[in-house]
């Protein structure tokens, strides 16, 4: 439904949901996930408990929306852009992941997300996963990435590496320069994926 067709009630509902999300995001960033209750969110957002549950099933739904907004950002990092090759495209995508993690998601939210019991890590249909795999598959088809390993194996290597860097950053309480670490490990990733038997210079 386009915004021009929304009723005043619909618009108010959208605004209320946005206010709840923005308030929850701010509180979790400041106080950590475990220390923020639904009552805290509702009080700060000036909404009722019922209004919260009308839009969200619980606090975990806030995390789902954080994931959704992150995926939108990652998609936008590729949208409408031309890349010299798939190495550059993959580098851009990985950089976007780390920049969003460091500058938008932040340490307090990430340290809750990066836990072994986080079921959201099992979401294989996330755009983040699909885009990474698609770039790797395309890079292999163009002979730019190595083919002695399957696309799924290379995908797992990239995913485990970038997640590992974030996890280690959380273990160190966000004190390291995450973007400097990203540059180092992205270089390693690209070297490991490179097909040394060919050169690929055509613009995509």
FIMARZA-495015 format. One line per 5 residues: number of its first residue (from 0); their letters; for each residue z, x, y of N, C-alpha, C. Coordinates in pm, whole numbers. Each point is the difference from the previous one (the first is absolute). Example, Ala and Ser with C-alpha at 12.3 -4.5 7.8 and 13.67 -1.06 7.14 Angstrom:
0) AS) 780:1319:-569:0:-89:119:0:90:120; -72:-35:105:6:82:119:73:-77:109;
//
This chain:
0) XXXXX) 0:85:-120:0:-85:120:0:88:124; -91:-29:94:-5:80:122:115:-37:91; 35:93:89:115:-23:87:-23:-120:92; -129:-27:37:-29:-111:90:30:-135:-65; 5:-4:-134:26:-125:-70:147:-16:-38;
5) XXXXX) 81:100:30:141:-9:-33:70:-98:93; 91:-77:-56:82:-89:81:112:81:64; 69:-60:95:112:69:64:108:32:-103; 14:-86:-99:98:24:-107:-41:120:-85; -131:9:-29:-50:114:-77:22:131:75;
10) XXXXX) -31:-3:129:16:120:82:146:44:5; 89:-97:12:143:31:4:45:63:-132; -54:-52:-112:36:54:-131:-47:145:-14; -121:28:48:-53:137:-4:87:93:84; 37:-48:119:83:81:89:138:25:-60;
15) XXXXX) 56:-102:-65:131:15:-62:-4:102:-113; -102:-10:-84:-13:96:-111:-16:141:53; -80:16:104:-20:132:59:130:54:57; 77:-86:66:127:44:59:98:42:-109; 3:-76:-109:88:36:-112:-39:136:-56;
20) XXXXX) -130:19:-21:-46:127:-57:30:117:92; -34:-13:127:21:110:94:148:33:13; 84:-103:-1:144:22:9:52:70:-124; -43:-47:-117:43:61:-126:-45:146:-7; -123:24:40:-55:136:-1:84:93:88;
25) XXXXX) 34:-48:118:78:81:94:140:28:-55; 64:-103:-54:136:17:-53:3:94:-120; -97:-17:-89:-5:85:-119:-27:145:39; -86:19:100:-30:135:48:123:67:59; 85:-80:63:118:55:68:121:12:-92;
30) XXXXX) 19:-99:-88:124:-6:-78:-18:23:-150; -121:13:-47:-32:13:-141:0:-136:-70; -81:-11:-101:-27:-126:-68:127:-65:-55; 81:79:-71:119:-54:-66:104:-52:99; -4:50:122:102:-37:99:-41:-116:89;
35) XXXXX) -115:-58:-28:-48:-113:80:-3:-125:-87; 70:-102:43:2:-126:-75:-98:-99:63; -30:-104:-74:-86:-106:53:67:-66:120; 132:-11:-5:73:-56:114:-17:87:124; 3:133:-18:-21:92:112:-138:-22:62;
40) XXXXX) -99:-14:-87:-138:-19:48:-11:-129:79; 56:-108:-56:-10:-131:65:73:-2:134; 117:63:4:76:3:124:-76:76:109; -56:115:-37:-72:80:99:-131:-65:43; -63:-72:-93:-127:-66:31:20:-137:63;
45) XXXXX) 126:-46:2:34:-131:55:-73:-113:-75; 9:8:-134:-57:-106:-84:105:-40:-103; -21:-113:-62:93:-48:-102:-29:67:-134; 100:-4:-89:-20:50:-136:-113:-77:-68; -4:-130:27:-105:-83:-58:-139:44:45;
50) XXXXX) -11:39:127:-129:46:52:-43:128:-72; 97:88:-26:-33:123:-72:-58:-33:-137; 70:-87:-74:-44:-31:-136:-125:-88:-3; -34:-59:111:-126:-73:8:-118:97:-5; 20:119:56:-109:98:8:10:111:-105;
55) XXXXX) 122:32:-43:20:109:-95:96:-44:-111; -26:48:-122:89:-31:-112:128:84:6; -10:116:63:115:89:11:-40:127:73; 90:97:3:-29:124:73:-117:77:-60; -17:-11:-133:-110:73:-63:-136:-46:53;
60) XXXXX) -8:-124:45:-125:-48:58:-33:72:131; 103:47:68:-22:81:121:-70:130:-40; 46:59:-111:-64:122:-49:-145:-25:-40; -25:-116:-61:-138:-34:-37:-89:-7:123; 54:-55:108:-79:-8:123:-20:137:62;
65) XXXXX) 99:87:-14:-16:138:47:-114:67:-76; -4:-21:-132:-108:53:-82:-134:-55:47; -3:-131:26:-124:-65:41:-53:56:132; 90:20:95:-41:54:129:-43:147:-12; 67:73:-89:-40:139:-23:-140:7:-59;
70) XXXXX) -28:-86:-99:-133:-2:-61:-107:-35:102; 32:-91:90:-94:-36:106:-31:122:86; 103:77:31:-19:122:79:-88:100:-74; 25:17:-131:-79:96:-78:-147:-43:-4; -24:-130:-16:-138:-50:-1:-69:27:133;
75) XXXXX) 74:-19:109:-58:22:133:-34:146:24; 69:91:-72:-29:142:17:-139:36:-52; -56:-86:-85:-133:24:-57:-106:-92:58; 42:-114:51:-93:-104:42:-94:45:112; -129:-21:-23:-100:26:103:-24:146:32;
80) XXXXX) 52:90:-82:-15:143:28:-99:63:-97; -72:100:49:-88:79:-84:67:134:-28; -9:43:-125:63:125:-38:-106:97:-52; 20:127:31:-96:103:-40:-9:10:-152; 113:-20:-66:4:5:-146:126:-70:-50;
85) XXXXX) 15:-7:-132:115:-71:-56:129:81:13; -12:130:14:119:81:26:62:-38:133; -84:-14:102:48:-40:132:56:-142:-4; -64:-87:-75:47:-138:-10:137:-6:-67; 17:76:-108:128:3:-69:108:62:88;
90) XXXXX) -34:107:69:95:65:91:45:-96:110; -93:-75:55:32:-98:105:95:-106:-54; -27:-45:-122:82:-107:-59:142:49:-29; 11:119:-56:132:55:-30:78:24:130; -68:53:101:65:24:129:51:-131:60;
95) XXXXX) -80:-105:-11:41:-131:50:127:-47:-70; 8:23:-130:118:-39:-79:126:70:51; -11:130:23:116:76:45:37:-30:145; -99:-15:85:30:-30:140:70:-134:13; -45:-99:-76:64:-131:6:142:9:-56;
100) XXXXX) 17:76:-108:133:16:-60:97:65:98; -45:104:68:87:75:90:27:-74:130; -105:-59:57:10:-53:136:28:-149:9; -28:-74:-106:18:-145:4:105:-48:-100; -19:31:-127:96:-47:-101:136:66:22;
105) XXXXX) 3:131:5:123:71:32:90:28:-120; 92:93:21:86:50:-108:88:-108:-62; 69:-81:80:96:-96:-55:-65:-104:-91; -122:-39:32:-70:-95:-85:-59:72:-122; -58:117:22:-62:72:-111:101:41:-106;
110) XXXXX) 120:37:41:97:44:-101:44:-115:-89; -14:-123:50:27:-115:-87:-120:-28:-90; -119:14:54:-121:-26:-77:-16:101:-113; 30:128:27:-24:104:-99:118:13:-95; 13:-105:-83:103:-4:-103:-66:-36:-132;
115) XXXXX) 58:47:-110:-61:-22:-131:-3:-147:-40; 90:-82:57:4:-141:-38:-81:-88:96; -81:61:84:-80:-78:94:-122:-58:-70; 3:-130:-25:-109:-65:-72:-131:2:79; 10:21:131:-121:1:82:-90:118:-34;
120) XXXXX) 58:105:-58:-81:115:-42:-93:-36:-115; 27:-112:-66:-82:-41:-114:-120:-85:42; -17:-21:129:-108:-85:50:-132:77:-1; -68:-2:-114:-122:78:-16:-118:-57:79; 12:-125:44:-111:-62:72:10:21:152;
125) XXXXX) 95:83:43:12:27:144:-127:68:52; -43:-34:121:-116:68:59:16:151:3; 123:49:20:22:145:0:-51:62:-128; 34:-61:-114:-40:52:-131:-152:-12:-18; -52:-118:31:-143:-25:-20:-85:93:85;
130) XXXXX) 39:20:125:-79:86:88:0:144:-47; 116:49:-42:8:137:-50:-91:19:-121; 9:-94:-94:-81:10:-122:-149:-10:33; -36:-89:91:-141:-16:37:-57:127:63; 79:65:85:-46:124:64:-21:108:-105;
135) XXXXX) 94:10:-93:-10:103:-104:-120:-27:-91; -20:-125:-39:-115:-34:-85:-131:31:70; -8:-34:129:-122:28:76:-22:150:15; 109:74:20:-11:145:12:-47:65:-128; 39:-57:-113:-47:52:-129:-148:-32:-21;
140) XXXXX) -40:-121:35:-140:-40:-18:-93:84:86; 49:44:115:-82:84:88:9:148:-36; 76:30:-107:22:137:-47:83:84:96; 69:-66:91:85:73:95:136:32:-60; 53:-92:-81:128:21:-67:-25:38:-147;
145) XXXXX) 91:74:-54:-10:46:-138:-11:-117:-96; -70:21:-110:-20:-107:-98:55:36:-138; 69:115:-10:61:35:-128:126:-82:-26; 46:-71:102:110:-95:-13:-52:-137:41; 56:-105:-58:-45:-134:34:45:-37:141;
150) XXXXX) -65:-101:57:39:-48:133:145:-47:-1; 41:-65:-108:139:-48:-9:100:115:-5; -37:109:-66:89:116:-6:13:65:137; -112:13:71:5:57:135:76:-91:95; -21:-130:-16:72:-98:82:150:13:-20;
155) XXXXX) 43:11:-126:142:14:-28:56:128:60; -76:108:-8:43:127:58:21:-14:151; -97:-62:68:11:-16:145:118:-89:35; 13:-112:-70:106:-96:30:139:60:-23; 17:67:-114:130:61:-31:33:109:102;
160) XXXXX) -101:75:42:24:107:97:45:-54:135; -73:-99:53:36:-49:133:133:-76:-4; 24:-72:-109:130:-67:-13:112:103:-13; -28:107:-73:102:104:-18:40:66:131; -98:20:88:30:60:131:91:-93:80;
165) XXXXX) -31:-130:-3:83:-97:72:140:-6:-61; 7:-2:-134:130:-7:-67:85:121:36; -60:118:-2:74:122:33:48:-3:145; -82:-56:88:38:-16:140:124:-90:11; 2:-106:-80:116:-90:0:124:69:-56;
170) XXXXX) -19:79:-107:112:75:-58:63:91:105; -85:57:86:48:88:106:35:-75:128; 18:-132:-15:47:-87:109:-90:1:122; -129:17:-25:-97:-8:108:8:113:101; 62:111:-39:20:110:96:-121:92:12;
175) XXXXX) -88:-1:-101:-117:87:5:-111:-64:83; -96:82:40:-118:-49:70:-97:-54:-104; -1:-132:-18:-80:-61:-105:-149:26:19; -47:-2:122:-143:17:24:-46:144:-26; 90:95:19:-33:138:-36:-9:14:-151;
180) XXXXX) 92:-64:-71:-5:0:-146:-128:-67:-49; -36:-107:67:-121:-74:-38:-124:90:9; -11:77:105:-116:88:17:-8:101:-114; 114:57:-37:3:99:-107:-41:-61:-133; 60:-114:-34:-27:-59:-131:-137:-68:-6;
185) XXXXX) -49:-48:113:-135:-56:1:-101:110:-29; 23:117:55:-88:114:-27:-1:32:-149; 118:-2:-63:9:26:-144:-77:-107:-79; 19:-126:39:-67:-110:-69:-152:17:5; -51:29:119:-145:11:16:-56:119:-77;
190) XXXXX) 75:109:-5:-43:116:-78:-5:-32:-149; 98:-77:-46:6:-35:-142:-110:-98:-40; -43:-84:93:-103:-99:-31:-141:56:15; -14:108:73:-133:51:32:-78:40:-125; -127:-40:-1:-92:42:-105:-64:130:46;
195) XXXXX) 44:110:-56:-46:131:47:-141:35:-42; -60:-83:-85:-134:32:-49:-111:-49:91; 35:-87:99:-103:-53:89:51:-3:143; -91:-14:92:34:-19:141:-56:-134:43; 80:-79:72:-43:-133:43:15:-8:151;
200) XXXX) -111:-12:70:6:1:146:-62:-123:65; -53:-91:-80:-65:-118:58:102:-94:60; -34:-56:114:89:-98:63:1:-127:-82; 117:-63:-14:12:-121:-80:-66:-118:70;
//
